Amino acid sequence: MIPVLVVVALVVFSIVRFIPGDPAAVILGPEATIQQIEALREKMGLNDPLIVQLGKWFFNLLQGDLGDSLFYRLPVTTLIIQRLEPTLLLMILGLAISMLLGIPAGIIAALKRNTFLDRAVMILSMLGISIPNFWLGLNLILLFSIRFRILPATGYVPVAEGNLLNSLKFLLLPAISVGLQNAADKARMMRSSMLDVLNSDFVRTARAKGLSEYIVIMKHALRNAMIPTLTTIGLAVARLAGGAVVTETVFNIPGAGRLVMTAISRRDYGVIQGHILFAALLYVVVNLVVDIIYKAIDPRVEYK
């Protein structure tokens, strides 16, 4: 995990410095003089050599400090924590939707191989993978918010100001928008894994013993077929984090994804670096948890 985070930190620090535009000029506005811009750059340390800026940032990271925002003049950690609630709820709800739809669909498609139901699931999966999140989100707003007026179109109410169900009501359409694509991916992976397992010797042996089809599928086949699907769950965290950036903008949700979009437009280096590094930390932690779950599902898995 540590080498991955170090590489991510180096890459993101280098890339953000190539973003066109000057943070000092953005902060001062179009009326600022060159002297004012240079003075602000000097004050913020932007005139220091890149190696010096990198050294200061890494020194702060070792102390758990992601730095300060150039625009908000607040610690990046504070800004992310303030915006984290809707983003995490959106990712959890989107992941739940993708698992509840994708895994059963993949199992059904495998059990009904080469039937109409199998082809229908695969066609829907291809459509789900191909449809962009933002286009799906806009159509969900048009259908459920404008035409039927069932769910709110935009915004978010924090849990502290209402209740969890009310907050989830604002996040349901965005979660469907980011979850359907991941559901399609899980359905394809689950179908492929189940087909491999159903043709295995131990499944034929279980059936030969006279076990019911339900026990064969749920206890023997599904447990082994879930291992490749678990890998896609770890990858889904990165996709959901990336999809949340666009989705939060479409649905006007004040989350961490929208924060980084604003930071990019303002050339706020600290927020961009801090958000991407936090997303990378979340990603590697989830993948570590998935690796540990492998052992619980299949005792034959060994860590070396």
PyMOL commands that set and color helices and strands:
alter all, ss='L'
color gray80, all
select helices_A, chain A and resi 2-16+23-28+34-44+50-62+76-111+116-130+133-147+159-161+164-198+201-208+213-250+256-266+269-297
alter helices_A, ss='H'
color red, helices_A
deselect
rebuild
show_as cartoon
